[in-house]
Amino acid sequence: MPIMYNTGEWFKVQPDYYRKVELVTPDWPIDIDLEYMQVVAAPYGGPLAAIRDPTKLAPVHGNSRSMIRIFDTTGNETGHILWNHGKLISMGWSDTEELICVLENAKVFVFDMFGNEKESYSVGGEASVIKIVEAKVFQSAAGTGVAVMTTSGRIFLKQNSNKTERKLPDIPSSNSNANCSCWEIVTEGRNSYCLLGREREVIKLLHGQTVGTITANLFEKPHDRIIKISVSYNHQHLALYTNNGLLWLGSIDMRQKYCEFDTGRKDMPLQIEWIMNTHNSDADAVVISYPSYLLIVNRNADRSEFPYDPVMFLVAEMDGVRIITQSSHEMIQRLPKCVENIFSVNSQEPACYLFEAQRKFEEKSYNSDVYLSLCRSRIELAINECIEAAAYEFCPETQKSLMRAAYFGKGFIPSHNPEEYMRILRILRVLNTLRHEKLAMPLTYKQFSHLKPEVILSRLVFRKHYAVAIQVAKHLKLPESWILEHWAFHKVMHDQNDNEVARKITEKFKNPSVEGISYCNIAEKAHQSGRDELAIKLLELEPRASLHVPLLLKMGKFDRAVASATQSGDTELVTSVLLEIKKKMMLSNFHMIIREYPLALNMYKKIMTESSRTALYDIYNTEDDHKSIAEYHFYNAIDSEGLESNLSTIGNSYAQGRCTVEAELCTDTSRILKQQRSYASRQNNTSSMNGLSIHDTMLQLLRMGDLKEAEKIKSDYKVPDRRFWWMRIITLAEKLNWVELEKFSKNKKSPIGYEPFVEVCLQQDNIQEARKYIPRCPDKRKAHWYMRANLYEEAIGCAFEQRDLPGLYEMQSKIHLLRDQHLIEKICNSIATLEARR
């Protein structure tokens, strides 16, 4: 195959291919000259921070105050920090793109990528007392840590801002009393230790040991001292560099030596970084930067070199090394195997043939079929390699060519699953968007897969690229509601027009495809910013009262909270609101609010009935609810057993509430209680009548024979004649006073008829007395009462006279049980006679 598709940037370090990928060229501000700057860059295409190097003489432009300036990868300044915190020792970036600055007094300041201070803490311990000379910012499973070296040569390590510092073991003493010339932090899981270079030996300081362990004689060739230590991105490989240009590559535990290489240079290297592989987590080569010169050396001691700008900064990535200079931004990677298979010269891999077959097909050449026949047996492998190679490419045109080749090959496999093809297609569109100079996030496919889309979206949101973040979320089929919430937070914080902000937020949130968004979160942010009017406008848009009512309470909008709670109809919510408001308001104001809302008022009354009846009186008194006040006094009187003494108060309250009937009842109750006491005292029985009803009082008087007083009560309390007659005949029958009962029946016409007379006589088993009153009963009821009195012949005769044929049949069934032949014949004859007359 011909050399094409950026293969001109390939170079070989035996036996592997590497490539330089040109990223977006940074356009630095005119007053930035990297030659005089200290620069630290965040991995994963993150921001970089630059500050004037105090060890170099530099021309001063404008303000001479020390300033940390923060840029994205295209040279666009995103923020700055006017440095007035003290002497800066070191800078670094956390895994969340936060700038960490370590001071001489072991104080650590943390800033975001816009230069806003987020937090500060101290490494603590001895490091805070003794000045520090060097510091390292490192990553581990526990988070972003800081390690410092004091002037006394001790090293303190803090795994993250929340953990306490740890002092590493002391450095073993040396015969020459030489100081350490270089050091680096190594992490293994959640543990970290330090490697130091001193003369011709490497010292390992591991927490828990008393003193560090020494490894010497790593180099075969003579040298004076180790001046540079570099640990690979995955902390599995180690590079050592000596003062006379010797390079040692090996495993991190120094038990395995890969190679020893003489660079032939005597000058001090600027940086040494390992190039991580793209297809696995291993590393085979290192990049060494010198002024105007770049050297690449691999494990086989093969080399490749390039002329470069006088000043360059290396940024270690998980799949390569980025190189930032004044005029360029590039990335060196080990060439992915799939890319090499397709584009290398004279490749005979199936993916290469498929790619060429698709090109010839577009040219309408018959050679397409020839190339296709060469890869038909392994076409599925060819398709997968084309898709994978497209993911590793940076050039959109190359990506399109590779994806077209994969699409072309899919047509020859009917059962091919297109899911991976579509997934990579979506990711490539996202990656190309992120690499655009306006976003300046030059991520590789491997980095994207490691960070996960959710982290990418959060970084876009933090950079305020809300529209892009929403489109990326839609494209990757991820939730977008939280992005809109962050956009709304930004609007609340920076747009001062309440009506405009509320309108824009409503327009965005009314989209039916957006789910799970609560206006309450935005309103709370507005409240925290002191914009309560905007918060209320937003809360009015939230339909769920259970969400916006608590915020209204927090804001002190108690009347609105009560209104919203009552409109929701949720009694539990209303109850919680009432109890909360009562704690925070004067009682009179509280009563004034709930009076406007009947549901709230009734719920409050119910609560107070169960917990504090005194509070009920306060609200009744505020409302001038005299009926409820009367009931309050009544229940209190019942509980305290002081009803009689409180009747006048209760009656007065009822009268003020225009409850005439209840007021009269109170008056009558008070009067009857007095009469009961006087009756009981006359009978020397103080408790026989107290508390009885008017009915029971009259009944008791009649049983005592005090007819005059009973008639007086009947007259005073307008007891109906029918009730009085019932009580009179009951008491006479109980006393078996049949003569008086008969006189009473003849006194005047009975208002209740004469059946009650028969009833009370039969209750006392006096049939003869009952016989006297049955004739005076209604004709239709006489036969019934004769049967009740067991006067069967009279009952049959009465029913016959009344021509009550159904009644005779009913009697017949009962008389048959008596087995009285005379009665049976009589009733049968009576029935036959009446039947004949029909």
Secondary structure, 3 states (H helix, E strand, C coil): CCCCCCHHHEEEECCEEEEEEECCCCCCCCCCCHHHEEEEECCCCCCEEEEECCCCCCCCCCCCCCEEEEECCCCCEEEEEECCCCCEEEEEECCCCCEEEEECCCEEEEECCCCCEEEEEECCCHHHHCCEEEEEEEEECCEEEEEEEECCCCEEEECCCCCCCEECCECCCCCCCCCCCEEEEEEECCEEEEEEEECCEEEEEECCCCECEEEECCCCCCCCCEEEEEECCCCCEEEEEECCCEEEEEECCCCCEEEEEECCCCCCCCEEEEEECCCCCCEEEEEEEECCEEEEEECCCCEEEEECCCCEEEEEECCEEEEEECCCEEEEEECCHHHHHHHCCCCCCHHHHHHHHHHHHHCCCCHHHHHHHHHHHHHHHHHHHHHHHHHHCCCHHHHHHHHHHHHHHHCCCCCCCCHHHHHHHHHHHHHHHHCCCCCCCCCCHHHHHHHCHHHHHHHHHHCCCHHHHHHHHHHCCCCCHHHHHHHHHHHHHHCCCHHHHHHHHHHHHCCCCCCCCCHHHHHHHHHHCCCHHHHHHHHCCCCCHHHHHHHHHHHCCHHHHHHHHHHHCCHHHHHHHHHHHHHHCCHHHHHHHHCCCHHHHHHHHHHHHHHCHHHHHHHHHHHCCHHHHHHHHHHHHHHHCCHHHHHHHHHHHHHHCCCHHHHHHHHHHHHHHHHHHHHHHHCCCCCCCCCCCHHHHHHHHHHHCCHHHHHHHHHHCCCCHHHHHHHHHHHHHHCCCHHHHHHHHHHCCCCCCCHHHHHHHHHCCCHHHHHHHHHHCCHHHHHHHHHHCCCHHHHHHHHHHCCCHHHHHHHHHHHHHHCCHHHHHHHHHHHHHHHHHC
